[in-house]
Structure formats: structure tokens, C-alpha cells
């Protein structure tokens, strides 16, 4: 498979809402390439808009950095339930390298999605996996972590991002 280029903020593609995948067979190679890209980055999740493809597709693997690979490919995902309880986690983003933001989200979510075999799945995600699902789902809706924090936190994070970019070009 291939490692794809990850789109960096402020590219406008990252702010666009994605379209549903019509045929699973059309995105199978893309999904495998996205997993290769995510592992190489190294990240724990990657959404199609982050590689310039405006389709409702994301991949994630929240355990691989602990030594156990458990890749998940979510085609046309839908958040169907979420907790009233909130949790705050530090979140990084492969499209906003060098920045970590404390983002408050529902503590758990229930997600429905189609896998690469065309089977519809449904599962509850808790803890870090819940934050990852919501983060990647936000990409499909054209939202970034910058959009989920206070204006003061965003301004500080944007300054950190620009400083990081200057030193890592």
C-alpha cells in the first residue's frame, strides 16, 4: 500500500463536510493506504479529508502504540448515541502537528458504521477511543479541534502551530 500526504491546516478542504461513500469497493484501497499513512505519521486516527478526499471514511487504531494493532475502518459512520457525562482529553491532530488541545466531549459514544466487507456495525466507545471516534467524526463534518475550544485557547494554539511550522519545515 502507500503512504499518502496529510493535508495541513489551514487548507480549506479540512473545513468541508464530506459526502457518503456509495460503493465500499471504491474505498478499500484508500482505507488501507490511510491505515499505512496513520501508522507512519504516527497517529491513532485519520479521516479521509486529511488526505484530501471528501468522503465519509475514517480509520483508527487506539491500541497500536501499546503494541497491539487493532485497526478499525469506518465507512459512512454515524454517532447514534452519546453520554451526558463529559470528559476532557488532550487531543493532537495529524493535520495540526505540534499542537495539543484539551477538548471536552461526551465520555462515551455509540457509533454505527459499515466495514470494508459491507457489514453494518454498531459499538460503544469509551475513554480515549470515544475521544478518537469523535475527533475523526468531526473531520467528516469539517470541524477541527481549533473549532472546539475558547477563542483564547484557539489563538494560543494557532501561535504554537505557527511556531512549530517555522521550526519543522
Secondary structure, 3 states (H helix, E strand, C coil): CCCCCCCCCCCHHHHCCCECCCCHHHCHHHHHHHHHHHHHHCCCEEEHHHHCCCECEEEECCCHHHCCCCCEEEEEEEEEEECCCEEEEEEECCCCCCCEEEEEEECEEEEEEECCCCCEEEEEEEHHHHHHHHHHHHHHCCCCHHHHCCHHHHHHHHHHHHHHHHHCC
